[in-house]
Amino acid sequence: MCWRHPGTTTNRISELHPAEQMRSPNSPGQPPPAPPTFTELLRVFGRIGCISFGGPAGQIALMHEELVDRRKWVDEAAFLRALNLCTLLPGPEAQQLATWIGWRLHGTLGGLAAGLLFVVPGSAVMLGLSILYAYAANLAPVAALFLGIKAAVLAIVFQAVIRIGKRALGTSLKRGVAVASFIALFLFNAPFPAIVAIAFALGFALTARQLPMEGKTPPAPRLAWRTLGTAALWLAIWAAPMVLVLIALGPDHILWKIGLFFSKLAVVTFGGAYAVLSYMAQQAVQNMGWLDARAMADGLGLAETTPGPLIMVTQFVGFLGAFHTPAPFSPLTAGILAAALTTWVTFAPCFMWIFLFAPWMERLEHAARLQGAMAMVTAAVVGVIANLAAWFTLHVLFGQVVEQKVGIMRLHQPAWGSLDWRVLVVAVAAALMIFRLRLGMLTVLAVSALMGIALSALAL
């Protein structure tokens, strides 16, 4: 039975994932079905990985339908407990849920298979799109297509702010945290990890004050030693390609910088891909110069059209960063190496979190202080995504945006004459399709791309 504590992460998950409202398909007294063979697991998760569009809510609902309702490989209560755990962990919760299901059915090998099959199809598509973008983005027809996509991204990000805000900002304190988070990022350029850390500490402290003293949980020494062994193994796996890059190319090479940056990012990916995009844009665009704001918006639009986790946009960023500074490799080789390294350091920790914490699920399920802390992090994430929406709006609508420092504040001043009316028209149309017509994401992106082509032709 799922833990229910007022204001905890579990309540937010129920609102996020409609699949949780469904009842278990097994009737009382009905014997559980036979576990699937490993071949069956590969076939089903291969199919899920190829059709898992629609973001985490759609992906989790798909797994619920395929694995709980239809095949009954996992019962409802276990599915919900695992979902609660995955939402507490950094990284894409849908991919981690797939990994947990594979682990439950066939141990570590099953977890690796299910998690990889959830990621690999989308990763392959994203790599192909990244290569196409690098070579063809400056061609007039392709540029017109991406003009429409990046305009649609503005509406998509605002939709994320509203959707998550409705779920997460249930109290005046949480609304205050969201506003403070936005101001800290937009006006004072505060680092995203600091925002997460402060919100976590605040939520943990407030929850601890509201709860009575709890008895200590009996120790589990054998489980603890096994956890330490798992951590050591996966830290070595996570670090292995970085060690090779360091030995072969040194700490000044672009591949080392990309791998180090996305390794750090993997630890603070609370709140979903939109929250991480704010920090990634701040660093990759403004500080490191790997790509510009419009290319970042293009990458997000491409990630929306591919199966698998939306966080796959990191692969696009890594590819372009190395493609533009490839020495001693060719641009294509450097880009492919960077894309592979980025994907590795982004998803290796996702497997590590599951293999570390899945055996502790029963204990973590009742960690009310941890859940209270994560509820406050989610409130802060609303402000983080609002900052992303404002940042994207300025840099996509206007060709020139000047940053001015006033004391310790950072102000963004757009050049009003650089407003691109085509982007504005498509963005308004995309907002109407999303908020009034309630069209699906792929439909919105396709129509917006066609509008970008048509308006660009009219502007000639």
PyMOL commands that set and color helices and strands:
alter all, ss='L'
color gray80, all
select helices_A, chain A and resi 9-16+18-21+38-51+55-70+76-88+93-136+140-168+172-186+192-210+221-249+254-267+273-287+293-304+310-324+331-364+368-397+416-418+421-435+441-459
alter helices_A, ss='H'
color red, helices_A
select strands_A, chain A and resi 401-406+409-414
alter strands_A, ss='S'
color yellow, strands_A
deselect
rebuild
show_as cartoon
